[in-house]
Amino acid sequence: MHTENGVEVKTVFIGAGCNRIVNNVSWGASGLVSFGAQNAVAIFSPKSAQILTTLPGHKAVVNCTHWLPTSKFLFKAKELERHYLLSGDADGAIILWELTLVDGKWRQVSQVPQSHKKGVTCINGIMVSQTEAMFASTSSDGSVCVWELVFPLTSNGDCKLLCLESFSVGSKSMVALSMAELPGCSGQIVLAMGGLDNKIHLYCGGRTGKFVRACELKGHTDWIRSLDFSLPVSINGGVNNLFLVSSSQDKCIRIWKMALRSSEPNGNGIYRKEETSLSSYIEGPVLVAGSSSFQISLESLLVGHEDWVYSVAWQPPLVASMEGDDWYQPQSILSASMDKTMMIWQPEKTSGVWMNVVTVGELSHCALGFYGGHWSPNGDSILAHGYGGSFHLWKNVGDDNWLTQKVPSGHFASVTDIAWGRSGDYIISASHDQTTRIYAPWKVEAPHKDGELWYEISRPQVHGHDINCMTVVHSKGNHRFVGGADEKVARVFEAPLSFLKTLSNATLQKSCYSDDDLTNVQILGANMSALGLSQKPIYVQAVHETPDKNGIDGLDTFETVPDAVPTVFTEPPIEDQLAWHTLWPESHKLYGHGNELFSLCCDHKGELVASSCKAQSTAVAEVWLWQVGSWKAVGRLQSHSLTVTQMEFSHDDNFLLTVSRDRQFSIFTITRTGTGEISYSLLARQEGHKRIIWSCSWNLHGHEFATGSRDKTVKIWAVEKESSSVSQLMTLPQFTSSVTALSWAGLPHERNKGVLAVGMENGQIELWNLSYNRQDVAPGSVAALLVRVDPFKCHASTVNRLAWRKTEEDNKSLQLASCGGDNCVRVFDVTVG
């Protein structure tokens, strides 16, 4: 919560997808999960399935995140009041973050001194003691760095960070890392690395640094993608064995055993080979670390995945006794693969042969493969992140019965547009990830202690082109929206019956649709076409007929797309359901533009939709008007010479405001005759700014409007109806970054006042109080900064759109939705004192 000038801004919801990169996700001993969302680091709680915050600081895409301590070191983190997080990006920068557990507050501790010239590919660390950690990082420039991190002993102390070692591995860079303390030798650390040369390289060093190359393990026939050391394992009484598990693009997983050889040269200390048994191993090299040596052997080869295995991880340690002081390493490994499955492997009790005991994910159509799998700290849940930027969580509810759980979801590319649903019950967003998504608060009879929890409840459009814009149609009847993508045609979508019923479940308004409304909607859902462009309706009566699924001669061709099963949800849907079963049917296509769609808007009565496309000439830059219902083109408005970037109708629908890359804004008068004909004329065109005008917004109660530009200014203008001209009321003080989004909220009963939300290219959002007196312009116009929203609540990249929810007259609490280039959709509660 952030309060300033009597204005309180509280984050209600954050929706974001995960970067589609290996090593991007980490599950900490704190119970929280970190992941990269474009250049932001996002933190989510698996318990509530909500993203708690995002951390701004990276200028490039976040490649990897790693907790200190991770879930593996929960047993060493019992006393810790503060946990730490490392994040590495595509420019080679690594940032250290601190989380205070008591209040959940985050702060950026420091940027790790830049040691990588290219993107960071992996970060992995271990807790050496309660207050000391070591971590290593690899980069695509072939460099590897090893660091020591000492946590502060007092609450206001600082972390000490020291680079112990930095070395190069040559042109074939490393993409996987794991570290461990060697059993039986005090202070000896082993570092395993793997990457593009198909070998596992082992380095040894002390706590103070100087890592030397010890040996290499051969066996994999393709890139090594993941490595993980177990904690020391007790075999025959002595805790002198370490296991390393490795996975590769050769679809195989290998378990390597490192057994401590006796260092005494005589007597019974002579190294004795164990008896050969069914689980016999192939003897490998000897690893020498200080005065100790370890015999390495291949313990097991696990074959079961049908595609690249991107991640492997040992189950975190479990408590051995009720007192909770003894911990042991479970013999259990989690693997995640591009074959859309995660598997848990364990040795059979009698023979000791490693078997696949659990497989999850094989029924999903949507994941297109998993980039990583992670254990919860207590080992009862497993989390995967997939190709669609999505998370998938399973929980063991007993007897190896793994059930899917709710997780956060969101776009995995820049979110380009956002709007509130006609009733204000939900928000709809469009993105370059080629989807539009609907988020809503899912109300329950017994409210959650944090208030309403929001979830994605529908994915109306899953397309084959990047979606640039959308607008909600505000007419009576069914819910509709128009979407515009990187194609010359705009598409109209209509809500199916399954969505209307799901929405009434989410809002607990069983009577929000009369039976007449619902009987008029004959479409239950929609099916995806093979090319992913059109969405065909599924009619209510057609559900009772069973179509022949197999097509020609019963052969299942590659082009087939699974049939959707439109479902009414009584709780928030999970990824598999969202991806296929919540589509909206496409009712019309709007042909006319010569280039890709760029901007759309609808008037307040729901009678007209305006559209614009990318343009470099006056003829192409014209704005088309479409009549809602008939969807005929009823106007072509020429004024601009370059792309029209945003448009908006005035509150009474008498004017259409357009702003453009040509630095001009235009005001068109729109007149409706009694017969339903539309006439329009250009009222004014003016050069408003010195650079591209990105955004515009009307006052909800008058004919004043704001424009925002790349020249870092916001200007307030007024339409003078009598003289058919536009006059400038004021210019707000210069901003620190390009202004990319504006939204004007009118205050109830205050015609000459308003709150203007300003979004910038650097991700910041500010709220400004505007008061103006049209009769006495110069002394009467005042703009004051109400609140500069906390950067940890704002976007980490360009704010693409802002939208206030329309509220009841006397409500002091406003809701603001925003979307940005950091893949995030956000909703804020704003209370004006």
C-alpha positions, 0 to 999 in steps of 0.5 A: 500500500502506498499513500501520498497526499491523502491518496492511497494506491494498493495493488489488487492484481498482477497477471504475467507469464513466465519468460520461455527460458530454461533456468528462469524459475526458482522455488525458495525456502521462503515458499515463494517462487521467482521468475522472469517476466520480460525485464521484471522479476516476478514473485508469486505465492503458490498458496494463494496462486497470486503474483505478490510483486514485481522487482524492477531493475533489469534493462534486458530480459531476465534469463535466470533467477535463483534463491539463496536459500532455495527449497533445497536448503530449507534445513539451513534457513530456519533462523533466517529473517531475510532471504536473498534472490539473484537474477541474471539478464540477457546483458550479463547483469546480475542483481541481488535482492533482499526479502524481509520475511516479517513484512514481505518488503523487498529491496535491491541490495546491489548490482553484482559487479559486471563480469559477464559480457553476454547474457547470464545462462545459469546461476546456482548457489549453496548455503555453506552456513546459516549466514554464508552462501556461495554461488556461481554464474555462467554466461554465453560469453564462455565465462564462469564466476564464483562468488561468496556472499556473507549475509548481515548479522544485524537487521541494518547490516550490509551483505558482503559480496566477494568474487572468488574466481573467474575463468573462461571455458572457451568457445563452447559455453556452459548452460548448466551449473551445480555446486556442493560441499564435498563430504568428509573434507572440510571446506572443499567445494565441487562445481559441476558444469555442462553445456555445448560440448556434451561433457560434464566438467568438474572443478574443485576448490576451497572456500576461499576460491582458486578452482582447479579442473578436476575431471570430466564425465562423458556419456551424454551425446547432446547438450547438457541442459541441467545438473544437480548435486544431492546432499551427502547420502549415507551408504553402509553407515558412512555419509561419504557419498554424493550423487550428481544427476544430469540431463541432456538434449539426448533425452537421457538422464544420468545419475553419477555416484561420487564415493569417498576413497579412504585416504589411509594408505594401509591397513583396512583403508585400502580402497575395496571395490563393492561386490557387483550386483544388478545395480553395478556401475561403470567405473569412471574417473577419480576426483581429487580434492585436497587430501581426499579423492572420490571414485566417480561411477555411473550409478544409473541411466534413466530413459523414459522421456521422448524429447529434450530433458530440460531440467532435473532436481533432487527432492529437497531434504526431509526431516529424519526425526520428530525433533527436526534436527536431522535431515536426510536426502530422499532418493527421488528425482524430478525431471521436466521435458519438452515432451510435455511431461514431468516425471518422478524417478525413485529406486525400486525398494528390492532391486535398487533399480531406478524407475519412473514412479509418477508422470504428470502433464501427458494429457495437456495439449497446450504446454508444447513442452516444459522448460523446467521443473521444481520441488516445493520445500517439503516435497509435496508439490511440483511446479513446471513452466511451459512453452506458453509462458504458463505454470503447471502445479501438482500437489500430492494429496496422498498415495502418490495422487498428484492433482493439479492446483491453481497458479497465476497466469498471464501474457508471455509477451508485451501486453498492448491494450487493455479495457474494462468489460462493459459491466466493469466485472472484468478486464480484457487484455491483448498481447503480442503473445497472440492471445487476448485474455479476460481476468476477473475477481472470483468472488467467494461466499467467505471472502479471502483475508486479502480481499477479492482474488483475481484470476484469468477466467477466459482466453477468448482469442488464441491467434496466429498473429501478434495482437496490437489492439482491442476495444470492448463494444458498449452496446446492450445485449451480449458482450462483444469486443473487436480485436486488431492484429498484425493483419489487415482485418479486424475481427469481432468476437461475441461471448458464448453461453459458457462464458456468460455462465462462468462470469455469473459464477465468478461474480456471484450474481446468479441473476445478472442475466435473465433467462431470455438473455441466455436463451438468445445466445445459441453459441456454447463456445468456439473451436480453433481452426487448424491455422489458428486464425478463425474461431468457429462457433459451437452451437448449443444443439450441435453438442448433442450430435457426435461428429465423426472425429477421425475425418478421412478414412479414420486417419488422424492428420497432423493438422487436426486440432482437439475439439473444444469442450465449452465448460461452465466453470465453478472455480477459476480454470487452469491452463489446459482449460483456458487454452482450448475450452474458453474461446469466443466465436468470431462473428464478423471480419471487418475488411478495409484497411491496407496495412496491419491494424494499430488502434481501435475504439468504440463510442459510449453508446455502442453504435460505432467502432473506429479503427486505424492501421500502420501508415506512411501516407495520408491515404493509408492513415485514414480512420474507418468507422464501422456501424455496430450490428451491421458492421458496415463501413460508414465513414473514412476520416482523412487527416493524418499522414502517419499511423494514428496511434490512439483514438477516443470518443468524447463522453457525449459521442459528439467528437472523435479525437485521434492522435498520430505519429505525425505529431498532430491531433485531430478532432472530428465532429460525429453527427447522427441523423434520425434515420441512423445515418452518420455524418462527420467533418474535421473540426480541428487539426493541430500540431500538439507536440514536438515528437510522436503523440502516443496517447490521448484521453477525454474528460468524462464530464466535459470537452477537455482532453489530454495528449501525451508524447515522446517529447515527455510532456502532457498537454491539456486542451479544450474544444470551443464549440462556439468558435469550432476551435481548440485551445490549450489550457495547460502543459504539465511539468516535464516528465522524466520519460516519454509519455505512452499512456493516459487515462482521465478519471472524472471525479463525481459531481466535480465537472472542473476537476479530474484525476489523470493517470500518466504512464511512461516508457520507463514503466512509471505511473503518476496520478495528477490532480487537474482543476481548470476554469474555462471562463478564466483560463490563465489563473484558473488551470492548475495541475498538481502531482497527487501520487507517484506510484511506488516503482515496485508496484509499477511496470518494469517496462513501457506502460502501453495502456491505462484504463479507469473502471467506471464507478458509481457516482459517490464512490471514492475508491477508483480502480485503475488497470494498466498493461505494459511491455513487461508482460504484466497486467495490473489492477490498482485500488486508488482511494482519493481522500 
